[in-house]
Amino acid sequence: MARKYFGTDGIRGLTNRSPMTAETAMRVGMAAGAYFRRGGHRHRVLIGKDTRLSGYMLESALVAGFTSVGMDVIMTGPMPTPAVAMLTQSMRADLGVMISASHNPYADNGIKLFGPDGFKLSDEAEEEIEALIEGEVPLSDAGDIGRARRIDDAQGRYIHFAKATFPEDQRLDGMKVVVDCANGAAYRVAPSALWELGADVVAIGVEPNGRNINDRVGSTAPQTLSETVVASGAAMGIALDGDADRLIVVDERGQVVDGDQLMATIATAYARQGKLKGGGLVATVMSNLGLERHLAAQGMGLVRTKVGDRHVLEAMRARGYNVGGEQSGHIILSDHATTGDGLVAALQVLAEVRRAGAPASEVLHRFEPLPQLLRNVRFGGGKPLEAEAVKACIAEAEAELAARGRLVIRPSGTEPVIRVMAEGEDRGQVERVVTRICDAVRKAAA
């Protein structure tokens, strides 16, 4: 069925514009609360958020919705998305809510829902909640309205959890690490966890003001991190995004290391330790062909999925893999977490650099990526990918790349954009192919 609210990763949009309004948030709280009220126990929901100004408004609206249908609410304040998933499970909440638009600018916001097991909801569950949002949800009697309270120990619980994923026989003493928290949800917990493990921490992106989340900092804007790593003589830099479920690393030379290289590093380390499950890892169609060839050379496989960490996780669970993620830095380590966790992934990478006793530039650059180019084509309406001229252009490009490369074309799940990606052994050919397809899409959308 067509969806009105839920997209590829929860509900997301421009604040105070449908669907990201206080009214909708209250309806979501009522609907999700009604959906998860099962059994005779006292029901509870855990709500976390990032540092956006609109988080206060949406949090209050969600609390009103949940309490109106008889659910008690626990509020954590600013916390990473993976922390909300972990706390939902460990505190035996009936569901968890994260208020965040991830790496988007501050004017956007979103609502992500987690089940009592800490996993994101299935498509079927989201569809049922959508139906409740549009329908009439019965309210609780006056004496059964839920209570709401804030807890003070959520940060400490998550820091303890994250540190427990770091090898017991290792420390980060004497290692200078720059951490960029994107002025987002991890601005307190990430520097604290690294410092408690012994690192000499240089923290940037830790002064949120409600409007500067992801603003020239974080995993989508690593330039400041690169400059700080080089200027401070750090061994490595870590960049998280606004809700800290994404990780990008910078080596000691200031060079960016993407999710493909990080997944290769972690999978190789796990294989050496006898901890790798599934004989490889799960990634999306956007991961570089160089990663696939590198893994094959090491006797490991690569399972590809559609774009989106939820698709990666579904494949991991179905096939028994414990390492997966996206080139953009969503890295899921299912031995530790039920969703992407930037801090936990960073600790695994730091452990491998520490163990190797070599510079990050040597440890983390596992393969030479093939030339890859991604361009976005914005369109006003219609379905340009269904135009015959566009289909013919795509078929011609696929034939031209043949076995020497790949072509991935897909509409964005969150905005009116067609994403055109090609990769191959010839950079010039890749650029020509992408340019031709983008031109065809623009012409069809005109």
ZASE-320109 format. One record per residue (C-alpha): residue in one letter; x, y, z. Coordinates in steps of 0.1 Angstrom, whole numbers, plus 2048, in hexadecimal, padded with zeros to 3 digits. Layout:
N
aXYZ
...
This chain:
446
m800800800
a80B8247FA
r819834819
k810857825
y82785A843
f84283F845
g85F84082D
t87F82C82A
d88983584E
g86B83F862
i85886085E
r86D87E852
g8678A1844
l86A8C6848
t85F8D186B
n83D8E186E
r8348D484B
s8208B4847
p82889A852
m8418A786A
t8298BC880
a8208BA8A5
e7FD8AE89C
t80B891888
a8248898A3
m8088878BC
r7F48708A5
v81385A8A0
g8158578C6
m7F184E8C9
a7F28358AD
a8138248B6
g8098238DB
a7E88128D2
y7FA7FA8BB
f8137EF8D6
r7FA7ED8F3
r7F97C78F6
g7F37B4916
g7E97C0938
h80B7CF944
r8127F4948
h81F7FF926
r83D816920
v84E827903
l871835903
i8778568F0
g8998648E5
k8A28808CE
d8BE8938BE
t8C68B88C3
r8AF8C88AA
l89A8E68B6
s87A8D58AB
g8828B68C1
y8728C78DF
m8518CD8CC
l84F8AA8BD
e85989A8DE
s83D8AC8F1
a8248A28D6
l82E87E8D7
v82C87D8FC
a80988B8FA
g7FF8708E1
f80E8538F4
t80185D916
s7DE863908
v7DC83E8FF
g7E9833921
m80E82E91A
d829839933
v84584D923
i86A84D92B
m87E86A91C
t8A3868918
g8AB88A909
p8C688B8ED
m8D18688E6
p8DE8558C7
t8C58418B4
p8D78208BC
a8D68298E1
v8B082D8DF
a8AE80A8CE
m8C47FB8E9
l8B280C906
t8908028F8
q89A7DE8FB
s8AE7DF91C
m8947F392E
r8787DC922
a8657F8911
d8497EF8FA
l8578058DF
g87181F8D9
v8708408C6
m88C8558B8
i8858798AE
s89F880893
a8A588786E
s8C7878870
h8E088A859
n8C68A384C
p8C78C9854
y8B88D5874
a8978E1864
d88E8BC85D
n8858A3877
g878880879
i86986488E
k87884188F
l8668258A1
f8768068B1
g8647E78BD
p86A7D88E0
d8877C38D2
g89A7E38C7
f8957DD8A2
k8847F588A
l8607ED882
s8567D7865
d8447E5847
e8257D3852
a8267E3875
e82C806866
e80E80184F
e7F77F886C
i803816880
e7FC82C861
a7D981F860
l7D5828885
i7E384B87F
e7C8851866
g7AC84187B
e79D84589D
v7B383A8BA
p79F8348DB
l7AD8498F7
s7B383C91A
d79C844937
a7A786194D
g7B584B968
d7CA83694E
i7DC85393D
g80184C93B
r81D85E94F
a83C86D941
r85E871951
r882879947
i89F862950
d8C286E959
d8D684E954
a8D084792F
q8F1855924
g90484193E
r8F2821934
y8FB82690F
i91F82F916
h92380F92A
f9137FB90E
a92980A8F3
k949805908
a9407E190D
t9437DA8E8
f9687E58E9
p9817C88EE
e9877C2913
d9AD7BF90E
q9B17E08FC
r9B2805906
l9B58258F2
d9CF835909
g9E684D8F7
m9D184D8D8
k9C586F8CC
v9A286C8BC
v98D8888AE
v9688828B0
d94F89789D
c92C8938AB
a91A8A9891
n90C8BF8AD
g8F48A28B0
a8E78878C7
a9098788D1
y9198998DB
r91D88D8FF
v91E8678FD
a9388628E2
p9548788F0
s94E869913
a950845907
l97084B8F4
w98085E912
e97684392A
l988829914
g9A783E917
a9A88528F7
d9B58768F5
v9958858E8
v9918A38D2
a96C8AA8CE
i95C8BF8B4
g9378C38AA
v92E8C28CF
e91D8E48D4
p8F98DF8C8
n8E28FD8C7
g8C48EE8B7
r8CC8FA894
n8F08EF88D
i8EB8C988C
n8FE8BB86D
d9088DF864
r92B8DB854
v9338C086D
g92C89B870
s92E87D859
t91F88F83B
a9388AC83E
p95A89E849
q9708BB83E
t9728CA860
l97A8A986F
s9968A3856
e9A58C585D
t9A38C0883
v9B389D881
v9D18AA86D
a9D58CA882
s9D48B78A3
g9EA89A898
a9CE8818A1
a9D085C899
m9AD85C88B
g98D86F888
i96986388D
a94B87487E
l92786C889
d90787A87A
g8EB88C88C
d8DD86D89C
a8FE85A89E
d8F383B88B
r90C84286F
l932843870
i94D851859
v972850862
v98F866859
d9B385885B
e9D186A869
r9D787A847
g9B5889846
q9A887182B
v98486682E
v97D841833
d959837829
g94281C835
d94E80381B
q972804828
l96680384C
m9507E5846
a96D7D3834
t9837DB852
i96A7CE86C
a9617AF858
t9867A6853
a98C7AB879
y96E795882
a97977A869
r99B779879
q98C77689B
g97475B890
k956772898
l94A779874
k92876986D
g91A76184A
g93C76183A
g93C78582F
l9277A4833
v9077B5827
a9077D6815
t8F17E97FD
v8F27ED7D7
m90580E7DD
s9247FE7EC
n9427FF7D5
l94B7E27BE
g96E7E47CD
l9607D87EE
e9507BA7DE
r9707B17CC
h9857B67EC
l96E79F800
a96F7847E6
a9957857E6
q99477F80B
g97C762808
m95E776814
g93D77E803
l92779D7FF
v90179C7FF
r8F27BC7F0
t8D07CB7F9
k8BB7E97F0
v8C780A7FF
g8BD80F823
d8CB801843
r8AA7EF84B
h8AF7DA82B
v8D27D2836
l8C77C7858
e8AB7B2849
a8C479F834
m8DC79B851
r8C178C867
a8B477584B
r8D6768841
g8E8768862
y90278385C
n90F799878
v9207B5864
g90E7CC84B
g9097EF842
e90A80B828
q92581E816
s91783D827
g922830849
h90481E857
i9167FF866
i9027E4877
l9147CC88E
s8F87B5899
d90C7A58B5
h90A7C68C7
a8ED7DB8B9
t8CB7D88A7
t8D27F6891
g8EF80B883
d90581889F
g920831896
l9318308B8
v93280A8BB
a93F807897
a95A82189F
l96580E8BD
q96A7EE8A8
v97E80288F
l9938128AA
a99A7F08B9
e9A77E3898
v9BE802892
r9CA7FE8B6
r9D07D88B1
a9E37DD891
g9FA7F789F
a9FB80887E
p9EE82A871
a9C982B869
s9D2833845
e9E1810842
v9C87FD856
l9A780C848
h9AE80F823
r9A77EB81A
f9A07EE7F4
e9A28067D8
p97E8107CF
l9738107AB
p96A83379D
q9478397A9
l9318577A1
l90F8607B1
r8FA87C7A5
n8D78877B0
v8BD894798
r8A18A87A8
f87F8A7797
g85E8B879C
g84689B797
g83C87D782
k85185D77D
p86F865767
l87E84376B
e860834758
a86684A739
e87083571B
a88E84C713
v89B848736
k897822735
a8AA820714
c8C6836722
i8C9820740
a8CA80072B
e8E580E715
a8FA818734
e8F67F5743
a9027E5723
e9207FD721
l92B7F6745
a9257D0741
a93A7BC759
r9537D875F
g93C7ED775
r9197F2784
l8FC80A780
v8E381279C
i8C682A796
r8AB82F7B1
p8938497BD
s89A8577DF
g88284C7FA
t88286D80C
e8838897F1
p87A88E7CC
v89C8837BF
i8A88687A8
r8CB85B7B2
v8E1850796
m90083C79F
a91982B788
e93B81B78F
g95480A779
e979807771
d979825759
r97284676B
g96B85974B
q95283E740
v940840762
e93D866760
r92F86473C
v916849746
v90985D764
t90787D751
r8F386E735
i8DA85E74C
c8D687D761
d8CF892742
a8B5878736
v8A4879758
r8A389F759
k8958A0736
a87A88773F
a87189A75E
a86F8BC74C
